[in-house]
Amino acid sequence: MQAILMGISLLIRTNTGLFDIDGTTGLIDLLRSSEQVGTYFVNITVSDGVETDYEVLNLVVRPEKPLELEPIQDIIAYVGDLVK
C-alpha cells in the first residue's frame, strides 16, 4: 500500500490480511471476528524508496466477551420526566 505520512511517500507492507493500515494516518484498524482468535506474528515493513525498516508485532486476538447487563426495576415515565 502506498501512503503519504508527514509529506513523505511511503510503501507499507504486512505479511497478513488481518487489518488495514490507514494511508494518511498510519493507524491500524482491526475488526475482529471469532475466526481470527489466536496469536499472530505480524511483520510491518515501511520503505521510502531509499531506506527500509520493519517491526514484528505479537498480535493477540482474544474472543469477544459477551455483554453482561444487570437487571433493573420497571420504570414508568412520562414525556418530559427525568429518569434516574
C-alpha positions as semicolon CSV with decimal commas, in nm:
position;residue;x (nm);y (nm);z (nm)
1;M;0,000;0,000;0,000
2;Q;0,122;0,348;-0,081
3;A;0,085;0,614;0,190
4;I;0,183;0,973;0,243
5;L;0,274;1,047;0,605
6;M;0,414;1,385;0,710
7;G;0,464;1,471;0,341
8;I;0,678;1,164;0,268
9;S;0,562;0,894;0,026
10;L;0,593;0,554;0,191
11;L;0,534;0,195;0,085
12;I;0,380;-0,006;0,371
13;R;0,360;-0,386;0,356
14;T;0,244;-0,651;0,601
15;N;0,250;-1,028;0,600
16;T;-0,117;-1,053;0,699
17;G;-0,463;-0,954;0,585
18;L;-0,598;-0,927;0,940
19;F;-0,616;-0,548;0,940
20;D;-0,596;-0,234;0,731
21;I;-0,342;0,046;0,772
22;D;-0,475;0,395;0,702
23;G;-0,269;0,553;0,423
24;T;-0,296;0,901;0,574
25;T;-0,257;0,845;0,947
26;G;-0,079;0,509;0,962
27;L;-0,335;0,383;1,215
28;I;-0,409;0,012;1,220
29;D;-0,779;-0,083;1,207
30;L;-0,876;-0,437;1,307
31;L;-1,234;-0,559;1,306
32;R;-1,202;-0,888;1,486
33;S;-1,414;-1,195;1,431
34;S;-1,430;-1,531;1,605
35;E;-1,239;-1,688;1,314
36;Q;-0,939;-1,464;1,388
37;V;-0,891;-1,564;1,753
38;G;-0,529;-1,660;1,809
39;T;-0,173;-1,528;1,824
40;Y;-0,003;-1,381;1,518
41;F;0,346;-1,254;1,449
42;V;0,288;-0,959;1,218
43;N;0,570;-0,805;1,015
44;I;0,511;-0,442;0,910
45;T;0,766;-0,312;0,660
46;V;0,793;0,056;0,563
47;S;1,008;0,199;0,284
48;D;1,059;0,547;0,140
49;G;1,239;0,404;-0,165
50;V;1,582;0,461;-0,011
51;E;1,561;0,326;0,343
52;T;1,355;0,030;0,463
53;D;1,260;-0,058;0,819
54;Y;1,038;-0,321;0,973
55;E;0,885;-0,416;1,303
56;V;0,747;-0,753;1,410
57;L;0,446;-0,732;1,639
58;N;0,298;-1,004;1,855
59;L;-0,076;-0,959;1,793
60;V;-0,316;-1,149;2,020
61;V;-0,681;-1,158;1,909
62;R;-0,900;-1,264;2,201
63;P;-1,260;-1,381;2,183
64;E;-1,516;-1,112;2,244
65;K;-1,669;-1,119;2,590
66;P;-2,047;-1,135;2,591
67;L;-2,215;-0,818;2,713
68;E;-2,327;-0,857;3,075
69;L;-2,621;-0,645;3,186
70;E;-2,760;-0,626;3,535
71;P;-3,138;-0,632;3,567
72;I;-3,314;-0,308;3,665
73;Q;-3,657;-0,248;3,810
74;D;-3,952;-0,147;3,593
75;I;-3,984;0,229;3,549
76;I;-4,293;0,423;3,448
77;A;-4,203;0,755;3,286
78;Y;-4,397;1,022;3,103
79;V;-4,279;1,258;2,831
80;G;-4,065;1,529;2,992
81;D;-3,991;1,324;3,308
82;L;-3,630;1,299;3,422
83;V;-3,543;0,931;3,472
84;K;-3,264;0,850;3,720
